[in-house]
Amino acid sequence: MKKNLKIEMKDIAGKITRNQFIYNYKRMWPYIKPYWFRALMSVLLAIPVGSLDAVIALSLKPYMDLVMVEKSLQTAWYIPLAIILFTTIQGGLTYATAYLNTWVGAKITNLLKYDLYKKMLSFDTGFFSTRNSGDVIFMFNNNADLACAGLLNNLKTFVQKLFTAISLIFVLFYTSWQLALVCVTVLVVALLPMTTVRRKLNAVMGKSIQADSALLTTYNESFAGNKTIISYNLEECQQNKFNCVLNNVFKLRIKMLQRTRWITPVMHVILSFGIGLAIWFGSYLIINRTITAGAFVSFLTALIMLYTPMKSLGNNFNSVVMAFMAIDRVFDILNQTPSITDRPGAREFDGNMAKIEFKNMWFEYVAGVPVLKNINLTANRGETIALVGNSGGGKSTLVSLLPRFYDVTGGSITFDDTDIRDFTLKSLRKNIAVVFQDNFLFSGSIRENIMLGNENATAEELQTAVKMAYLDDFINSLKDGIDTQIGERGILLSGGQKQRVAIARAFLKNAPILILDEATSALDNKAEAVVQKAIENLMHDKTVFVIAHRLSTIRNASKIAVINHGEIVECGTHDELVNIENGAYKTLYDMQFKGQKH
């Protein structure tokens, strides 16, 4: 896991340059383009907001010279009114730019999250099996928030501060070019430490993301595993685990602070030298009558107004760096190619085939460690192929290769001599229905979960599916019937009810190929009997691959393949296999039905 995240964090080192700044905005342009006018307005409005900061400083020169020096109020009355007027305008523009910035930012974030979500759904099962839930949430959700929020908010902030600085520097040079040269030089020196920010952030950012992901994963695990936590009294254990994660997050936060937040106090100290020099040199210029007292007060006010936001510019710059790094991560994800995709020229599979063949097929999750070895198996149309064997032998892996959850690493799987990789993924999976041991139900109603099998099914087809899955009596007993809400992951249903909802969903899909992956092994005898009847209805006129520990459910299978340690050690009908003395199937059968007649 950590290795994967380190790879994803690779190649995002370096300083923020003008070219990189432009490059990141170019990459974001397709998301900004639909809202470009509002985005532009939010930035343009920041120009007068920043520029109007100079009004107060500029107005102090004539005010001080007229009132404090000449003791005259005849021409000074307009200055307070002008300050109030311009401040009011500035306040209105500040609200407008904040509103537009938030509106555009939310829209762009939604577009980015939508594309990331689409990308997430395109990845194969192997992608998710190597990551925990916290990593996935951070990759496909949090990165988008960091990228968009930092990009737009800080762009507005920088534009506003830029024009504040430009307008105030104009005031400085207008009042005293000698003092301005000294103070602007100090400002440039104060900004130099920011050039090291990205390198220092990059060194700790990868570990910080891992820690945040671990925090999210702990929450998710505690939610999904709450019954296990309660039943095993694991509250204290989980608290300790969570505390370790929190401490790790804390240490990394402190490390990030140590590496970046020193910039603000350093700038503060450097800029204080600028103010000190301005007072010292300004006093000299006043005594020598080079500038007036009003000009000096105006200059000092403008200088303080210029330096004050610059002291916090380091923090804004940190946010920009983190936003750019988030943009890098977002587009690294969007540019990834899923390992399982349509081949060039892949054609549609219409569901018609006479046989399915596994030809000298090999598969491995980890290179060099085969899970399935030289599998040769044929299923003719309408046959039921049962897969049995010891746990971990590779049965579930074998059937997961049919809908291409994974791709074979050697040999092939063919439909009528056509490699399944030559069919489009969508058409292949359209013609395969899967009922798992632990079927995932989505939050919503029973109707919504069943209709996932065929969103265009008629009311009559839905009713037939419900009846064939033996759900009708249960649904009729509910107050809201088929529209009853079942909670997240179907938590309000029993195991048998979940299985029958999944079977009804498979009924609606009506695919010619059916995979039953231990669909009854987790049920009690009563629930299993009902579900087994529903499964028998579902299997009618289909080519079926069934994995079962309870051998009584597969006695009538067309063919039974015994898979141990990734190899087919026996294959035949029940009667053929049970009569093989000391055979693998006979051993399994005798263990389950010891003392019973065959």
N, C-alpha and C positions, 0 to 999 in steps of 0.2 A: 504493500500500500504506500509506504513512505517513498519507495523507489519510484512509483508511478507519479506521485506528486512532485518529486524532485525533477523528474523528466519534464513535467508540464511547466515547472518554474524555470527551466533552463533557457538560456539565450534571451533573458530580459534585463541583462545588465547594461550599464552605459549611462551617460548623462542625457538629460533632456536638452536636445538641441532644437534649433528653429526648424530644421528639416523633419525631425521626428515629430515635433508638434503638428506640423502640416500633415505629415503622413497619418497620424492618428485621426485627425479630423477628416481626412479623405476617406479613411476606412469607415468612419461613422456617418459619412455624408448620405448614403442610401437610407439611413434611419432618420436623419434630420430633414431630408428633402421634402417629405410630405408636409412638414410644418415649418418650412424654411422662413416664411414671412414672419411668423410670430417669434421664431427663434432670433431672427435678425433684429426685430423690434426690441426684444428683451435685452439684446446686447447694445443696440444703438441708444436706448433710453438710459443705459448706464453711463453714457458719455456726459450728458448734461448733469446727471446726478453727481458724478465726480467733479465736473468742472465748476459747479456752483459752490463747492467748498471754498473756492478762492475769494468769493464775494466778501465774506466777513473780514478776511485778512486785508483785502484790498481797500475796503471801506474805512479801516482804522487809520490809515495815513491821513486822509483829509480831515477825519473827525478829530484826531489828536492834534493836528496842526491848527485847526480852526478853534476848537473848544479849549483844549488844554494850554495851547501856546498863545493864540490871539484872543482868547476869552470871548469868542463871538458865537452866537446861536442863530444868527439870521440865515445863514446858508447851510447849517448843519442839521436842520430838522428832518431833512429827507433821508438821512443815512439810516436811522433806526427803522423807518418804514420800509426802506429798500431791503434791509436785512430780513425783516419779517416776511415780505413778499417773496423774496427768493428762497427763503427757507421753506415756506409753504409750497411753492412750486416743486422744490426738491423732494419734500415729503410725499407729494402726490406721485411724482415720477418714480420714487423708490418703491411705493406700493405697486404701481403698474408693472415695473420690471420684475419684482418678486413674483407677482401673479403669473405673468407670461412665462417666466423662467420655470416655475413649478409646473404649470400646465404642459409646456413643451417637454420638460424633463420626464414627467409621468408618461406621456405619449410615447416618447422615444424608448423609455425603459420597457414599456409594454411590448413594443415591436421587437426589441432585442430579446426579451424573455420568450416571446412567441417563437422566434427563430431558434433560440437555444433549446426550447422544449421540443420543437420539431426535430432538431438534431439529436436530442437525447433519445427520442423514439426510434430513430433510424439505427441506433447502435444495437449490436447483437447481444445475446445473453452473456457471452464471455466478457464483454465490457463491464457489465454490472457485477459479475461474479468476482471481479478483482478489485472492487471498490466498496466501501461501506456507504451507508445512506447519507452520512454527514458530508462526505466528499462530493456526492452527487448533488446535494442541495447547494453546497457552496459553489460548485462548478457552474450549475445551470440557473441559479437564482441570485445568490449573493454577489457574484461577479458583475452581473448586469446592474445591480443597484450601485455598486461601487464605481463602475465605469461611468454611468450616466450622471449620477449625482455629482461626482467629482468633476466631470467634464463641463457640465453646464453651469453649476453654481460657481465654480472657480473661474470659468471664463468670464462670467459676469463680474465677479469680484476683481479680477485682474484688469478688465476694461475700465471698471469704475475707479480703481486705484491708479491705473495708468493716467487717466485724464485728470484725476485729482492731483497727481504728481506733476503733470504737465502744466496745469493751470497754476499750481502753487509755485513751481519753479519759475514760471513767467513772472509772478508777483515778486519772487526773490530778486530776479535780475532787474525788474522794473524799479524796485526800491533801492537796491545796492548790488551792482554787479561784482564788486570786490568781495563782499560777504558771501554772495551766491556761489562764486567759484570755490571758496573754501568749503562751504557746507555741502555742495553737490559732490565734491571729491570725497568727502567723508562718507556720503551716502553710497557711492560706488564701492568703496572699500567694505562697507557693511554688508553689501549684497553678495560679495565674493564667496562666503562660506556655503551658500546654497548650491554651488556647483558640485558639492560632494554628496548631496542628499541621496540621489538615486542609488549610488554604489553602496552606501551604508544601509539603505532600506532593503535592497535586494538580498543582502547577506542574511537577513533575518526573516524576510517575508515568507519564504517557503515553509519554515518551521511554524510561523504564526498561522498560516492557512491550515496546516495539519492540526494544530491545536484547536482552532475554531471548528474544524470538521469533526474532531473527536468529541467536542462538546455537543454538537448537534446529534451525533450518533448516539451518545449516551442518553439524551432525551428520548430519541426514537426507540431505542432498545427498552428503556424503562416503560414507555407507553405500550409497546407491543408485547413485552414480557411481564406485564404487571401481575398476572396470575402466578407465574413461576416465582417471581420475587416474593409474593405474599406466602405462597404455599411452602417455600423453603426458608422463610424468615431471612431473606437476603437484604432487608432494608439497610442494615448497618454496613454490609459488604458493599452495596451499591453507593451508599453515602461516602464511604472511604474512597471508592473508585472515582466518584464524581469530584471529591475534594482533590484528588491527585490531578485530575484533568484541569480543575480550576487553578490549582497552583502552577501548573505548567503554562496555562494561558497568562496568568499573572506575571510569571517570570519573563515571558516573551514580550508582554506589553511594556514591562520595565526596560527590557533590553532595547526595544524600539524607541522608547522615550530617551534612553541614554544615548542612542546613536543619532537622533534627529532633533530632539527638543532643545538641545544646547544652542541651536542656531538663534532662537529668539532672544535669550539673555545675552548672547555674544553681540548680536546686532544692537540690543538695547545699550550695552556698554559703549560700543563704537559710536553710536549716534549721540550718546551723551557728550562725547568729546566734541562733536559737531556743534551742539548747543553751547557748550562751554567756550569753544573758540569764537562762536558768533557773538556771545556776550562780551568776551574780552576784546575782540577786534572791533565790535560795534561801538563799545564805549570809547575806544580810541578814535574812531571816525566821527563820533558825535562831538567829542572835545575839540577835534580839529575842524569841526563844522563841514565835514565832507557830506554827511547826511543829517537830516533833521530828526528830532526825537520821535515825531509821528512816523517817519519812514522806518526808524529802527523798531518801534512797537509793531508796525505792520509787518516788517520783515520777520521779527521774532515769532509773531503769531502764525504767519505762513509756515515758518520753519517747524514749529511744534506740530501744526496740523499736517505737515508733510511727513515728519519723522514718526509720529504716533502710529499711523496705520502700517508704516514700514516695519515697525518692531514686530508686528504680528504676521508680516508677510511670509516669514519662514514657515509658520504653521499652515498657511494656505498653500505654500509651495509643496509641503509634505503631502497635502491632500491631492494636489495635482499629480505628483509622482505616483501615488498609490492608484489614482484613477487611470493613469496611463498604463501602469502595470496590469490593472484589471482589464483594460482594453486589450492588451497583449494576450492575456489568458483567454478572454472571450473569443477573439478571432483565431487563436490556436485551436480552440474547441470547434469553432465553425468550419475551420479549414481541414479538420480531420476527416479521413475517409473510413467509414465503417468497414470492418474486415469481411463482412458478408454482404455482398451487393449483387445486383443483376449483372450477368456477363454481357458484353457487347453482343447485340443481336439476339438476346434471350427472347423466347417466344412464350405465348400464353399456353397454359395447361388447362384443358377443358374438362378434366376429370375422367375422361375415358381412357382406360388402360386395361390390358388383359392380365398383366402381372407386374409385380414389384420385385426387384432383385437387388440383393446386397452381393457385390462381386469383389472377392478378395479385399474386403474393406478393412481399413485400419483407422484408428482414431487415437489422438493423444491430446490431453489438456496442456501438458508440459512437454516440450520437445525432448524426445529420447525416452519418455516414459509412457509406453502404449497402454491405453485403457481397454481398447478393443483390438483383437488381433485376427487378421485373416478371416473375417466373417463372410460366410457364403450362405445365403438364405433366400428362398423364393416364396412369394405369396401370390397365388392366383386370385383373380377378381372374385369377391364374395367369400373368400376363405377367412377363417379366424386363426391367427397365429398367436399362440400363447408363449410367453417368455418366462421361464422360471429359473431358479438357481439361488445360490447363497447371496446374502446381502453384500453389496459392493462389487458384484460381479460384472456390472456394466449394462444391465437390462434397461434402466431409465436412460442411460446415455445413448444406447442404440436407437430407441424410438425418438429421442430428441433430434436425431440427425435427419429424420424424414421431413419435418417442416423447416429444416435448416436453422435450428437454434444454434447449431455449430456446423461446420463443414468438415467432411472427412479429410483425413491427412494422407490417405492412401487408398487405392482402389476406387470404387464408385457405388452409388445407389442409382438404379435406373428404373424408369417406368417405360415398359416396352422398348428396352434397349436405348432409351434416351436418358442421358444423365440429368438428374433433377436440377443440377446447376445450370442447365440450358433453358430452364423455365424461369419466368419472372417470379420473384419472391411473392408478390401479391397474389398471382393466380395459383401458385403452389399452395400457399397457406389458406387460400379460399376453399380449397378442396380437401382440407385436412381438419378434422375436429379433434380436440384433445380434452379429456376429462382427467384431471390430476387427482392425486390422493388428497391434497389440501388445495381446493380450488379457491382462487381469489375472487371475492365479490366486492363490487364497488359500492361506496356510499350512495344511497338512493333507494328506490323501491324495488320490490320483487319484479315488477313488470319491466323496469328499466334494465335490470340485470339479465333477464331472459332475452329481451329484445336485442341485446348486443350480438346475439347469434345471427340476426337478420333484421336490420332496422326497418325494412320495408315489408315485414310480415303482416298479413291480414289478421284481424281479430279472430277469425276462424282457425288460422294456422297457429296462433298463439294459444288458443284454447286447447287445440289438439296436443301441442307440445306439453302443456301443463298436465293434461290427462295422462299422456303416455309416460310422463315422469312421476306419476302418482303423487302429484302436488295438489290436485283439486280439492280433496277433503281438507287438507291443511289450510289452503287459501280460503276456503269457504268458512272456516272457523274464525277467521280474522275479521275484526271490525272494518278495516279498510280494504280487505280482500287483497287482490293482487297489487294494489297501490300502497301497501304497507311499507313503511320505511324500515330498513334492516340495519342501519348504522354502518359505521366504518368497518370495512372488511367483513360485513355481514355478521357482526358480533351478536345480534339479537336472535340469530337462528342457531339451531342445533347442528351437529355435524352431519346427520342424515339429511336434514332440510337443505343445508348448503349444497350437498352432493346432488340432490334432486333438482335444485335450481340450476346447477351447472349442467346437468343432464338435459334439462328442458332447453337450455341455451344451445346445447349441441344438437338437439332435435331441430330447432329452428334453423340452424346453419345447414343441416341436411347435406353434409359433405360425404363424398363416396368413400373416403378413407377415415377411419376412426382409431384413435389411440386412447386406450384406457390404462393409465399408469397407477396401478394399485388403488383403484377408485373406491374399494370397500374395506381396505385393510385397517382403517382407523375407526371403523364403526362396530357397535355391539351387534349381537346376533339378530335382534329384532329389527334394528335399522338396516342391517345388511340385507336381510331378506327382502325388504321393500325396495331398497336401492338396486338389488340384483335384478328384480323384476323389471325395473325401469331400464336398466342396462340391456337386458335381453330385448326389450322393445327397440332400443336405440341401435342395437347391432344388426337389426334386420336389413338384408340386402346391402351390406357394406363390407368392405375389406377391413378387417379389424386386427389390430395389434394390441394384445392385452397382457399386462404384467400382473401377476397375482401370486400372493403367498399362500392363499387358501386354494389348494389344488382341486377342491370339490367344484369350484366355479369354472374350471377350464377342462373338465373331463371330455366334453364334446367338441373341443377345438379341432380344427382340421389338421393342425400340426402343432406340436409342442417342442420348443427348442430350449434345451438346458444350457444356461450360460454360467460358467464358473471361471473366475480370474480372466475375464475378457475373451474367452474362447467358447465356441459352441462345442460342447462335449458329447451331446446326444441330440437327435432330432427325429421325431416320428409322432404317431398318434399315441393316445393314452394306452391303448391296448398293446401296442408294440413296445413301448418303453417300460411298461410295468412288468413285462415278462422278461426283461433283460436281467439276468441274475447279477446281483451286486452292482447294478447300474446306478447312475447318479439320480435319475428320476425315481426309480424304485426306492432308493434310500430315503429321499425326501417324502415320498408318498407313505412309506411305512412309518416314518416318524410321526406323520400327522394322523394316520388311521390305523395305528397299531391295534391289533385285535379285531379289526373289522374286515369283512370280506371285500375283495376288489369288485 
